[in-house]
């Protein structure tokens, strides 16, 4: 199972009215460092939580390879594959998010989970109509990022084999 992972608003919260907790790196890398001013908002424990899901993690972010050079070491993750976004003029106000079509293409018929703070019902409808396999599109609150409640949703869906609840 693939897990497409956004960064801004998903791992890196923003936009809350209150200050964010700040974290120290749990996995210091000798001779490396990041200049990203907000990286300390990302809880390093999220790396282990994501790994525990048992999915093949894929960066689905505009961070590009910075996700591997800056964020993966912070989270204790190896280099992950990343979606290379095509240049596009898609109008995301009238249809699915600009990431939706490339993610379905990248999945190439495989089941997947997509975790992002910008997912809408238009994305879910488009994926349901155009993707032959199971898919969970899970929207995260950008003000808090991934929470235990989000992980509970992901874990439940994965435990059911990627099936929606009956009834």
Order of alpha helices (4+ residues) and beta strands (2+ residues): beta-alpha-beta-beta-alpha-beta-alpha-beta-alpha
